[in-house]
Amino acid sequence: MKSENSKVNKAGLPLSGLLALATSIFITILTETLPSALLPQMGASLGVSEPLVGQLVSIFAIGSIVAAIPLTVATQTWGRKALLLIAVGGFAVVNTVTALSTNYDVTLVARFFAGVFAGLLWSLVVGYAARMVPQHQQGRAIAIAMVGTPLALTIGSPTGAFLGKVLGWQYTFGMMSVLTLLLVIWMVFTLPRFPGQAAGRRVPLTQVMAVPGVKPVMFVTLSYILAHNILYTYIVPFLSPLGMADKIDMVLFVFGIAALVGIWIIGALIDRWLRELVIASTVLFAAAALMLGLWAAANPMVVYGCIALWGLAYGGTATLFQTASAKAAGNVADIAQSIVVTVWNIAIAGGGIIGGIVLNSFNVLYFPWMLLVLLSLALLVALNARSAGFPAAGGAHDINSAEAEANAS
């Protein structure tokens, strides 16, 4: 196995394998976010209100919350490739069920299990990408694997929204199932095999949380992603009072293009400027929220400008937070990733629930001010995590070296 890993690492960036990982993220993000883009169509078809369709995003997140840590801990000794193929193959099953369903309860159950498979997949991808390359390329490899996120937001969500209008939302989920089956075949032939932890080296969750830097990363992830999902889950209702609900395709496209630029910037700089990029991303998102709160009603172009800033800030956050977690945790990166996944999905579920309460009881124009509070907390913790969590360049662990040391001991 060591010779296979060395062969992978010395070959430079293994683009085919990394792009396969990116496609798995693309499918995961698209499965998660499509109900937000298809809110009216799914509500009408399933005979439920828009806030209830929003809970299809929340139940997806709950599935990940419930499953990510227990499944990752229970499968520490499993081969990473086989486990990854199981997670990806699961999406073909649950998206097919969703595509065929005409019942809200059945759809809800399918979405829960989609979240279960997503939680497992997210726990694996970052560590997998990092193990495919040497230390000085880990950040870039993770960025390539994470490019599926902005591509899903740039291409997937607007295309899904368009196809939902033209063909119906069920066909969109059906096409994702076909794409997933093709991806499984691709992964079988391109991804290297990596072992799990040795049977006697299981690491308790409390020990992972005690690693310096892990807790600050989790807190910043929670605050930032909660802010994002309060707005993103209910972006259509937020745009409605501004007279822009019928522009959702273009809004999502602008967001996605900006997110793609954001992850390109982060991919180029993350190996040297992780701390600075996290701070810049948080400040940029907060600026977009402030401008939405002050001037969103004034001019549609202001909204598009804020959406672009938001997308630019958000595009690389999965790469930033998961890289920070992986580098802080070292040889227990997979378990740390499962905690990130759980925290991330608590934020997604919280965004759906909190946003739904505000939508039903108050005014969606309160959203930007809620975002500002959450982002201010995230910025404060990130600034203080100077020695661990979000350190300056040179202060992070090499995942491969830490793993080698653990195995040698």
N, C-alpha and C positions, 0 to 999 in steps of 0.2 A: 504493500500500500504506500510505503514511503516513496518508492521509486515512481509510482504513478503520480503522487502529489508533486514531486520534484519536477517531473516532466511537464506537468501543467504549469507550474510556477515559472520555469525557465523559458517557456514558449512565449512570454509576453502576455498581452491581454487576450484571453480566449473568447473572442467576440461572439462566436456562435452560441456557446454555452451561456454567456452573460445575457445575450439577447433573448434566449429562451427563458431565463429567469425574469427578464423584463416583461416578456409576454404574459407570464403567469401573474405578475403584478397588475398588468393591464386588465386581465380578465377579472382579477379580484376587485380592483377599484371600480370597474364598470358594473360588476354585479352589485356592489355596494351602493353605488350612486344613481343607478338608472331610475329607481322610483322617484327620486327628486326631480329628474328631467321629465318624467312621464306622469307626474302627479294627477293632472286632470283626467287623462285617458284611463289610468289604472283605477282611479276612484269611480269613474262612470261604469267601467266594465265589471268591477267587483261589487258595485253597489254600496260603497262606503264613502265617508267624507275625506277631504284632503288631509286633515290631521291624522286620520287613521292610516292613510297611505304613507304618511310620514313615519308612522311607527314600523313600517316594513324596513326602514333604515335602522331604526332603533333595535328591532328584534335581531337583525343581522349582527349588530354590535354586541348584543347580549349573548348571542351564540359564541362569539369570539371571547367575550369576558369569561364565560363559564368554562370554556374548553381550553384556551390557550396554555395556561400554566399547567393544569393537570395532565393534559396530553403530552406537552413537551417534557415534563418531568418523567412521566411514565414511559416515554419512548427514548430516553437518553441513550440507551444501548443499541437502538435500531440503526441500521445503515441509513445514512442521510438521503441517498438517492431514492431508495424504495419508499421512504416516508414522504418525500416530496412528490413522487408520482401518485401516491394515494391521495394526498391533499389536492393536487390538481385534478385528478380524475373525479373527485367528489363534486367538483363544480359542474361537470358534464351532467351528472345525475340531478342535482338540485335545480339547475337552470332548465333542464328538460321538464321537470315537474312543474316549475313556475310557468313555463310556456304553455303547458297543457291545462293549467288550473283555471277554473272559472269561479272558485270559491275562496273567499278571503281567508278563512281559517286554514285551508290547505296551503295557500300561498304563504301565510304566516309561518307555518311549520317548516316549509321548504326554505324560507329565508333564515330561520334559526339555524338549520343545518348548514346552509351556505356560510353563515358566520363561523360555525365550528371549523369547517375546512379552511376558511380564511385565517382564523387564529393560528392554526397549525402551520399553514404556509408562510405567514408573516414571521413566525418564530424561526423558520429555517433559512429564508432567502438571504438575509444579510450575512450570516455566518458562512453560508455556502459560497457566496460571491467572494468574501474575504479570503477563504481558504484556497481559492483557485489562483491566487496571485501572491507575489511577495509583498512585504510591508509597504514599500514606497508606492505601491499601486493599489492598496486596499481601498482608499477613499474613492479613487476613480472607478474601480470595479464595482463598488457599491452604488455609485452614482449611475453607472450604466444599467445595473439591475433595477434601480429605482426609476429609470426613465419611463417605465410603464405607467407611472402615476400621472405625469403631465400629458402623456400621449392619450391616456384614457379620458382625461378632462378636455384635451384639445380636440381629439378626433372622435373618441368613443361616445362621450355624453351628447355632443351636438348631433352626431350621426344617429345615435339612439333616439334622441328627441324627434329628429326628422322622420326616421323610419316608423316611430310610434304613431306619428300623425298620418303617414301615408299608408302603411301596411297594418298597423296595429301593434301594441306593445308586446304581444305574445311572440310575434315573429322575431323581434329583437332578441329576446331571451333564447329562442330556438337557435338563432345563428351563433350566439355565444357558445352553445353546447357543441356545435360542429367545430368551431374554432378551438375549443378546449381539447377535443379528441385529436385534432391535428397537432396540438402542442404536446400532448403526451408522447406521440410518436417522435417528435423532434427531440424532446428531452431524453428519451431512451438512447438515442444515438449520439448526443452531443455532450451530455453532462458526465463528468468523472464521478467515480464512487468515493465517498468519504465514510469512515467508520463513525459510530457514535462513541459515547464515553465507555470506557471499560466497565465491566459489571461491578467491580468493587470501588468505583470512583464516582458514585452518585453524589451530587452536591445538593445539600438542603437549600430550600428557598431563602431561609433566613440568612444563610451565609452569603448568598448572592446579593441580597439587599444591604448587607453590611459592607460590601465593597465600596471604598471611597468613590464618590462621584455618581453612583447609581441613583440615589434618591433625588439629587437636584435635576438629573436628566428626566426622571419620571414626573416631577412636579411641573417642569417647564413644558413637557409634552402634554400633560393634562390640561394646563391652562390655555396653551396655544391652540390645541386641536378642538377643545370645547368652544373657544371663540369662533374658530373657523366653521364648525358644524352648526352652530346656532344660526348662522347666516346662510350657509350653503344648502342645508336641508330645506329651508323655507325661502329660497331665493325667488321663486315664482310669486308667493304671497307678498314678499317684500317689494317686488317690482310693481305689483298691481296698483297701489296708490299713486305711483309715479307715472302711470300710464304706459308701462313698458313690459307688461306681462307677455304680450305677443312677440317680444323681441328676445325671448329666452334663448333661442338658438344662437343668436349673435352674441348675447352676453356670455354664454358658456364658451363660445369660440374665442372671444377676447380673453377671457380668464385662462383658457387652456393654452393659447399661444404665449401669453405672458408667463405662465407656469413653465412652459417648455424652455423659454429663455432663462428663467430662474434656475432650473436644474442644470442647464448647460454651464452657467456661471459657477454654480456650486461644484459641479463635477471638475471644473478646471482648477478651482482654488481650495477645495476642501482639505486636501492633504497638508496644506500649510496654514490655513486660516479658518479652522473650524469654529473657534470661539467668536471671532469677529463676524463670521457669516450668520451665526445664530442671533447675535445682537442686532445686526443689520436687518435680518428678516423680521424680527419682532417689531423693531421701530417702524419699518416700512408698512407692515400690516396695521399697526396702530395709527399711522398717518392716514392710511386709506379709510379706516373706520371713522376717524375724526372728520374727515372731509365728507364722508357719506352722511354723518350726523348733522353737519352744518349746512351742506349745499346740495344734497341729493335731489331735493325737490325743485331746484332752480333751473337745471338744464340737463337733458339726457346725456350730453357729452361729458358732464362732470361725473355722472354715474359710470360711464364707460372708462373714464380715466381712473376712477377709484377701483373699478373691477380689475383693470390692468395692473395697478399697483398691488392689489391683493393677490392676484395670480403670480406676479413676479416674486412676492414675498413667500407665498405658500409652496411654489413649485418644487423646491428642494428640501422641504421640511422633513419628509420621510427619510431622505438621505442623511440630513444633519442629525436628527435625533437618534436614528438607529446606528449611525456611525459612532456618535458619542457614547451610546450605550455599549456597543460592541467593544470599543477601545477601552472603556472603563472596566468592563467585566473580564476581558481577556479570555481565558480558556473556558469560562462558563458563559460565553456570549449567547449561545442558543437559549439558555434559561433566562438570561437578562432580556433577550428579544421577546420571549413569551410574556415577560412582565410589561415591556413596552407595548406589545400588542394588546394586553389587557387594559392598560391605562388608556391607550389610544381609543379603544372601543368603548370604554366607560365615557370618554369624552364624546364619541359619536352618539352613543345612546343618550347621554346627558343633553347634547345639542338638540336631538329630536324631541326629547321630553320637555326641556325648558323652553325651546322655541315654540312647541305646541301650546304650552300654557300661556305664553305671551301672546301668541296668535289668537287664542280663544278669549283671553281675558283682558288684554291691554291693546297696545298698538305696535305693529311690526317696526315702526320707526324708532322704537326704543332699542332695537337690536344694536346699532352702532355704539351706543353708550355702554351696553353690557360688554361688548367686545373690548372696549377701551379699558375697563376695570380688569378683565382677565389678562389682557396683554401687558398691562402695567405690572401685575404680579409676576408674570413670566419673565419680564425683563429684569425685575429686581433680583430674582433668584439666579438668573443666568449671569448677571454682573457679579454676584457674590460667589459663584462657583468657579473661582479663579484657579484654585489649586487642583481640583478634581471635578470631573463632570464636563466642564467646558474650559479646559486648560488652553494655554497658548501652545503654539507649535512645539513639538518635541516632548510634550508631557503625557502622551498616551501610550497604552500598551500595544505591542504587536500581537495580534490574535494568534498567528501561526507560532511565534516564539513561545508565547504563554502556553499554548497547547503542547508544544514539544517538551517544555519543562515539566508540565504536569504528567505527561506520559512517561518521561524518563524517571520521574520520582516514583 
